[in-house]
Amino acid sequence: MPLSVSPELLAPLAQVLAAFPADHEVLCNRSLCYLKMGEADSALADAAAAQKALPDLAKGHYRGAQALLGLGR
């Protein structure tokens, strides 16, 4: 069962990403929010974008793995 995360938390993250679309930290944080909301597809997309922005960032790969687990892959 997904943990309770308010969708309102996504708005500030989206604002930052509108200005800085390759901000790997914000992408990873939004990925975690999506995971907690049970939206693994969106979490995987943000994790992939974080990995593209900074390929050596372990957190991006970790979030991607969490999303894949959430998708049953």
N, C-alpha and C positions, 0 to 999 in steps of 0.2 A: 504494500500500500504506500503510495507516494506521501512524502511529508508535506505538511502545509506550507506553501510559499505563496505569498500574495502576488498575483500578476502585476500589481502596481510597482513591484520592484524592478520589473523589466523596463519601464519607461526611462528612468535615468540612464540605464545601461545603453539603451537604444540611442539616446541623445549623444552620449559620448562616442558611440560607434558611428554615428552620422558624421561627426567631425573627424574621427580617427578610426577608420574602418579596419585597420590592421593592428589595433591595440590588443595584443595577445592576452594581457591580464584581464581585460574587460570581457573578451571572448570566452576565456576560461570561466570567469565568474558567472556569465550569463548561461554558459553550458551547464554549470552546477544548478542554477535556478531551474532551468528546463528539466534537468534530471529529477529534481525534487518535486516538480509539478507533474512528473510522469510523461513528459514529452521528449522521449528518447531520440526521435528523429531530429528535432530541433537542436537538442544537445549535441548530437553527432555532427551536425552541420557547423555549429560554432566551434567544436573541438577541432574539426578539420581545418577551419579557417585559422585557428590559433596555431595549429601545426604548420600551416603554410607560412604564416607570418614569422614564426620563429621555430624552425624545425628541431632545434636542440632542446626546446623547453619540455621537460618531463611532464609538467602539469597538463599540457595539451594532449599528450599521448595517453595520460592517465584518464582524463575526461573522456577521450575517445573510447577507451576500453570500457569505461563505466557505461557509456551510451550503448555500445555494442552488446554488453551484457543485458542492458535494459530491453534491447530489441530481440534478445534470445539468440544472438549470433555468437 
